[in-house]
Amino acid sequence: MTQDVKVTLSFDADVVERAKAFAASQGISLSRLTEFLFDKITSAPRPYKNLEDIPLADFIRMVAEPEVTYEKPRNLKKEYFESKK
């Protein structure tokens, strides 16, 4: 079992507010979001050696919400009447 460790970091206040909102939208804490990102950039199979090595698209995929699929709303009234024919 791993043990959590407290750290103190300083960030721009606007960045923190946006990150908190993002974390909340994912149902996680800011601490877990930070841990997730740190883990992704430092873990195998491809730990990054410097910031320039992190492809922007990969980073965006790490923090972005999953792709949303929109479905056309069903016409329940029409379905009901057609089922009665």
Order of alpha helices (4+ residues) and beta strands (2+ residues): alpha-alpha-alpha-alpha
